[in-house]
Amino acid sequence: MQEYETTITEKGQVTIPQELRRMLDLSPRDKVRFQVVNGAVQISKASSRLLAGFGAVTPQQKPENFQETRQDFEKGVAREVASEA
């Protein structure tokens, strides 16, 4: 088991040692997740929320006609506004 030691700054920040960044495939601006398990802290690369939601909405048709979808949405909003007046 290898150990790594680093210093906490006044802002509570630490530098993740380069070897650990390589092992976890971490790049600048990546998100990391900390988990406490039986009193020990585990760090891992956080998955992308954007990628996690990919494919969650099934398109009405393929390829999706976004211009038509936008127009339908705007017409629906206009009907709602007109009915409230």
Summary of the structure (lengths in Angstrom):
residues: 85
radius of gyration: 23.4
end to end distance: 69.7
largest distance: 69.7
contacts: 122
relative contact order: 0.08
helix: 34%
strand: 14%
